[in-house]
Amino acid sequence: MRIVVPIDGSTCSTFAVEALAHFTPPEELTLVHALQLPDFNYPMITPDLRIEAQEEIKAQLRKEGEGILDEAREHLPGNFSHVQRIHQIGHPVDVIIETAQSAQSNLILLGARGLGPVKELILGSVSHRVLMHAPCSTLIVKTSMTRLQKILLPIEGQDDADLALQFLALQPFRQPVEIEVFAVWPQPQLSWPTTVGQSDVLEAQALEEAQERMKVLTDRLIRMNFACQAHVGMGDPAYAILEQAKASQSDLIMMGTHGRGGFSRFLMGSVSNAVLHQTSCPVLIVR
């Protein structure tokens, strides 16, 4: 497994580094820090002065960046031996995405540096854009990840199940985890009036079908030596996922992007987007 962890010296990036303690030592870990130089294209600044100022600031930023990377290295688990450092000039999003692509990473582990009075619910611009364009699975960490024992795995369809199984086949977690497979079926909406009895029958049929699909997935997880259970709910999917995560005291929510259309790789569906922005629980978006 190959992991990329962007570092910017913030508390959230420290949370991301510390979260590595829950993962199996990767084949390769890459710590990446981007130097974003300020714009000096002002009419009043001469070319010579502009070059001199840029070089001075670049040297200062590079020195600070090396210190940030050194500090991050000290927070790594002791048995993480294959560690690379990337210290590059460029926009953070571009540097992170390019690093993940070149390293053929399986996971980007990213702190969500939200801003503003509701920052605990809003992803920062860098984390949001990385999530949109990431070439691999992405774990968003908002707070200190003190344990990883219970994972909530909401499944919308077969694509979600297949992606989750592919990621879990990497055996990414250091300690055994319990996986709760969770399917949400929206309340059936029919174009003609129904009796209470007919509505109950339709609901029972929907739940039975969902349970059958979940059993196929849980059987595969058990064969992969994961402890697991399955639950099916009905109603608004995002709300149901958030409530189930609270009720189960989940340490991590693992889900697909639920993107739609030809540009689904670059879009977040309404369910995954709502969950990401309304939970303080770490969220792993699998691709």
Protein Blocks (a to p, Z undefined) as FASTA:
>chain_A
ZZddddehiaklmmmmmmmmmpccdfbdcdddddddddfbbfklcfklmmmmmmmmmmmm
mmmmmmmmmmmmmmpcfklmbccddddeddfklmmmmmmmmnopabdcdddddedjklmm
pccfklmmmmmmocbdcdddfbdcfbcfbccdddfblmlmmmmmmmmmnopafbdcdddd
dddddddddfbdcdfklmmmmmmmmmmmmmmmmmmmmmmmmmnopacdddddedjfklmm
mmmmmmnopabdcddekigcjklmmpccfklmmmmmmccbdcdddZZ
